[in-house]
């Protein structure tokens, strides 16, 4: 059991021991990820694989952005395939890649067409990944947008998204229905870095705290990308301050979420439109839960100057049993 005598030390210990990734685990994961990338690069040009576009492979997602919380369960990457002269046509339902069918496209197009089927490409990745010795198994991710590779030695999996880089400087990835959609995770990565730097490196811990609260306390779990986007929107509009206290920052963020979750939230990349897919009823319930967290955080803040024990106990009501207990008696 973690014990603390002050709210500040409780949050410091909570972040270090419960919320943030263990530094040794993160280091091993980065090394393992980089080894996997090299292994897949080694398949480039095989008769049953693709020519890879090594300069456009992306490490993305929460782990790459340093917004992941314990326990590390998955690591995302976008593995870029050389377009080799293929073209795409934008349709009302997304993007399709059209091109002349080459030998390596055999079996990968929609029936009777020369249009690459993204699900078939994921399956080709899966069949190739099964040749790697250090991994347990490879299968389709539940959203049909990635190949998931399970490790033998570690607890995390890899979600590997095949993609194409376009001359318009964005990426095409599977849409989960056999076709393609555009994205550019570089925009999200740059946004996290720039906004965190603007606020003296204090935003990442707030995001991770909010994710922890969201995981264990939300009536409906807010999708990670939506949650991060709202928090970054909050800090992007906020002027830099002289002092940041993580408990007070969290309090302000859940207040912001309680209001903004009721509205549509635009994709910061400008590629998806609204990313808040909750129904009106669900939005109201998430708003109520965030407002409850805010009210308790406000009460805890009011207690801190006179009663550290009661303040810590109030934070325990928000974050659960893993939050440090008071040890001042």
C-alpha positions in Angstrom: 0.0 0.0 0.0 1.3 3.4 -0.9 1.3 6.0 1.9 1.7 9.7 1.8 1.6 12.6 4.3 0.6 15.3 1.8 -1.5 15.7 -1.3 1.5 16.7 -3.4 3.5 13.7 -2.3 0.5 11.4 -2.9 0.1 12.6 -6.5 3.9 12.3 -7.1 3.9 8.7 -5.9 0.6 7.8 -7.6 2.0 9.0 -11.0 5.3 7.2 -10.5 4.0 3.9 -9.2 0.6 3.5 -10.7 -0.2 5.7 -13.6 2.9 6.3 -15.7 4.7 3.5 -17.5 7.6 2.0 -15.7 10.8 3.4 -17.4 12.4 0.0 -17.7 9.3 -1.4 -19.4 9.1 1.6 -21.8 12.8 1.2 -22.7 12.4 -2.6 -23.4 9.2 -1.8 -25.4 11.0 0.8 -27.6 13.8 -1.7 -28.3 11.4 -4.5 -29.1 9.4 -2.2 -31.4 12.5 -1.1 -33.3 13.6 -4.8 -33.7 10.2 -5.7 -35.1 10.4 -2.8 -37.6 13.7 -4.1 -38.8 12.3 -7.7 -39.1 9.4 -6.5 -41.2 11.7 -4.4 -43.4 13.6 -7.6 -44.1 10.5 -9.0 -45.9 10.6 -6.1 -48.4 10.5 -7.3 -52.0 9.6 -10.9 -51.1 7.4 -12.6 -53.7 4.6 -12.8 -51.2 5.1 -9.4 -49.6 5.5 -5.7 -50.6 8.3 -3.3 -51.2 8.3 -1.2 -48.0 8.7 2.6 -47.9 11.1 2.7 -45.0 11.4 6.5 -44.7 7.6 6.8 -44.2 7.2 4.2 -41.4 5.5 5.9 -38.5 5.6 5.2 -34.8 2.4 6.6 -33.6 -0.3 6.3 -30.9 -0.2 6.8 -27.2 3.0 5.0 -26.6 4.9 7.1 -29.2 3.3 10.3 -27.8 4.1 9.4 -24.2 0.5 9.5 -23.1 0.2 5.8 -22.5 -0.6 4.6 -18.9 0.0 1.3 -17.2 -0.1 -1.5 -18.0 1.4 -1.3 -21.4 -0.9 -3.4 -23.6 -0.4 -2.3 -27.2 2.0 -0.4 -29.3 1.0 1.1 -32.6 2.9 1.6 -35.9 2.0 2.4 -39.4 4.0 0.3 -41.9 4.3 2.1 -45.2 4.1 0.2 -48.5 5.7 1.7 -51.6 2.9 3.0 -53.9 4.8 1.9 -57.0 2.8 4.2 -59.3 -0.6 3.4 -57.9 -3.2 6.2 -57.8 -6.2 6.8 -55.6 -9.6 8.3 -56.2 -11.5 10.1 -53.5 -15.0 8.7 -53.1 -17.9 9.9 -50.9 -17.4 7.0 -48.5 -13.6 7.4 -48.2 -10.5 6.7 -50.3 -9.8 3.8 -52.7 -6.5 3.0 -54.3 -6.7 2.2 -57.9 -3.9 0.9 -60.1 -2.8 -1.7 -62.6 -2.6 -5.1 -60.9 0.9 -6.4 -60.7 2.1 -9.9 -59.7 2.2 -8.8 -56.0 -1.4 -7.6 -56.2 -2.7 -11.0 -57.1 -5.4 -11.9 -54.6 -5.4 -8.5 -53.0 -7.9 -6.6 -55.1 -11.7 -6.5 -55.0 -13.1 -9.2 -57.2 -13.2 -8.2 -60.8 -11.3 -4.9 -60.2 -7.8 -3.5 -59.9 -8.7 -1.8 -56.6 -6.6 -2.9 -53.7 -8.7 -4.3 -50.8 -7.2 -3.1 -47.5 -8.5 -6.1 -45.6 -6.7 -8.5 -47.9 -3.5 -6.5 -47.5 -3.8 -6.8 -43.7 -4.3 -10.5 -44.1 -1.1 -10.7 -46.2 0.7 -8.9 -43.4 -0.7 -11.4 -41.0 0.4 -14.4 -43.0 4.0 -13.0 -43.3 4.2 -12.0 -39.6 3.5 -15.6 -38.7 7.0 -16.4 -40.0 8.6 -14.4 -37.2 10.0 -16.6 -34.4 9.8 -14.3 -31.4 6.0 -13.8 -31.6 3.1 -15.9 -30.4 0.5 -15.3 -33.1 -0.7 -12.8 -35.6 -4.4 -12.0 -36.2 -6.7 -9.3 -37.4 -7.3 -6.4 -35.0 -10.9 -6.2 -33.8 -11.5 -3.1 -35.8 -10.2 -4.6 -39.0 -7.7 -1.7 -39.5 -4.5 -3.4 -38.3 -2.6 -6.7 -38.0 -2.2 -7.5 -34.3 1.0 -9.4 -33.3 1.3 -11.0 -29.9 4.6 -11.4 -28.2 5.9 -14.4 -26.4 8.0 -12.7 -23.8 6.2 -9.4 -23.0 2.7 -8.3 -22.0 2.1 -5.9 -24.9 1.0 -6.5 -28.5 1.7 -4.6 -31.7 -1.0 -3.2 -33.9 0.5 -2.8 -37.3 -1.4 -0.7 -39.8 -0.4 -1.1 -43.4 -0.4 2.3 -45.2 0.5 4.3 -48.3 2.0 7.7 -48.3 0.6 10.1 -50.9 2.2 12.9 -52.9 -0.3 15.2 -51.1 1.6 14.5 -47.9 -0.9 12.4 -46.0 -1.4 8.7 -45.5 -4.0 6.2 -46.6 -4.9 3.4 -44.1 -7.5 0.7 -44.0 -11.0 1.9 -43.1 -12.1 -1.5 -41.6 -14.4 -2.2 -44.5 -11.9 -3.2 -47.2 -11.4 0.4 -48.5 -9.2 3.3 -47.4 -9.3 6.5 -45.4 -6.8 9.3 -45.0 -4.9 10.2 -41.9 -1.8 11.9 -40.7 -0.7 11.0 -37.1 2.3 13.4 -37.4 -0.2 16.3 -36.8 -1.3 14.7 -33.5 2.3 14.0 -32.5 3.4 17.6 -33.2 0.4 18.9 -31.4 1.1 17.0 -28.2 4.8 18.0 -28.3 4.1 21.7 -28.9 1.3 22.1 -26.4 3.2 20.2 -23.7 6.3 22.4 -24.3 4.1 25.6 -24.2 3.0 24.6 -20.7 6.5 23.7 -19.5 6.1 20.0 -19.8 3.1 19.7 -17.5 0.4 18.5 -19.9 1.5 14.9 -20.3 0.9 14.0 -16.6 -2.5 15.6 -16.7 -3.5 13.6 -19.8 -2.3 10.4 -18.2 -4.2 11.1 -14.9 -7.3 11.8 -16.9 -6.9 8.5 -18.8 -6.6 6.7 -15.5 -9.7 8.3 -14.1 -11.5 7.6 -17.4 -10.5 3.9 -17.3 -11.8 3.3 -13.8 -14.4 5.9 -13.1 -16.3 6.8 -16.3 -19.9 5.6 -16.8 -18.9 5.3 -20.5 -15.2 5.1 -21.3 -14.2 8.1 -23.4 -12.1 6.9 -26.4 -8.5 7.7 -25.8 -8.1 9.9 -28.9 -11.3 11.9 -28.1 -10.1 12.4 -24.5 -6.6 13.5 -25.6 -8.1 15.9 -28.2 -10.3 17.6 -25.7 -7.5 18.1 -23.2 -5.1 19.4 -25.9 -7.9 21.8 -27.0 -8.2 23.1 -23.4 -4.4 23.7 -23.1 -4.1 25.1 -26.6 -6.5 27.9 -25.7 -4.9 28.4 -22.3 -2.2 30.9 -21.7 1.1 29.7 -20.1 1.1 30.0 -16.3 3.8 30.5 -13.7 2.9 27.5 -11.7 1.3 24.1 -12.4 0.0 21.8 -9.8 -1.2 18.5 -11.2 -4.2 18.1 -8.9 -5.5 21.6 -9.8 -4.8 20.9 -13.5 -6.8 17.7 -13.3 -9.6 19.5 -11.6 -9.8 22.1 -14.4 -9.6 19.5 -17.1 -12.5 17.4 -15.8 -14.6 20.6 -15.5 -13.8 21.3 -19.1 -14.7 17.8 -20.2 -18.0 17.9 -18.3 -19.0 20.8 -20.6 -17.3 20.0 -23.9 -18.3 16.3 -24.0 -21.8 17.6 -24.7 -20.7 19.1 -28.0 -19.3 17.7 -31.2 -15.5 17.6 -31.2 -13.7 18.2 -34.5 -10.8 15.9 -35.6 -7.7 18.1 -35.1 -6.3 16.8 -38.4 -9.3 18.0 -40.3 -9.8 14.6 -41.9 -12.7 12.9 -40.0 -15.1 15.7 -38.9 -16.7 15.1 -35.6 -15.0 12.4 -33.4 -17.4 12.5 -30.5 -19.6 9.5 -31.4 -21.5 9.4 -28.1 -25.3 9.7 -28.3 -27.0 12.6 -26.5 -27.8 10.3 -23.5 -24.3 9.0 -23.3 -22.8 12.5 -23.5 -25.0 13.5 -20.6 -23.9 10.6 -18.5 -20.2 11.2 -19.2 -20.7 14.9 -18.4 -22.4 14.0 -15.1 -19.5 11.7 -14.1 -16.9 14.4 -15.0 -18.9 17.0 -13.1 -18.9 14.6 -10.1 -15.1 14.3 -10.3 -14.8 18.0 -10.5 -17.0 18.6 -7.5 -14.9 16.1 -5.4 -11.7 17.6 -6.7 -12.9 21.1 -5.7 -13.8 19.8 -2.2 -10.3 18.1 -1.9 -8.6 21.4 -2.9 -10.5 23.2 -0.2 -9.5 20.7 2.4 -5.8 20.7 1.5 -4.7 23.7 3.5 -6.2 22.5 6.8 -6.7 18.8 6.6 -4.3 16.7 4.4 -5.9 13.5 5.5 -9.4 14.4 4.4 -8.0 15.9 1.2 -6.2 12.7 0.4 -9.3 10.6 1.2 -11.3 12.7 -1.1 -8.8 12.2 -4.0 -9.1 8.4 -3.2 -12.8 8.7 -4.0 -11.9 10.0 -7.4 -9.0 7.7 -8.4 -9.8 4.6 -6.4 -7.9 2.3 -4.0 -4.6 2.6 -5.8 -4.3 6.3 -4.8 -1.9 6.6 -1.8 -3.5 6.5 1.7 -2.7 9.1 4.4 0.2 8.3 6.7 0.4 11.2 9.0 -0.6 9.6 12.3 
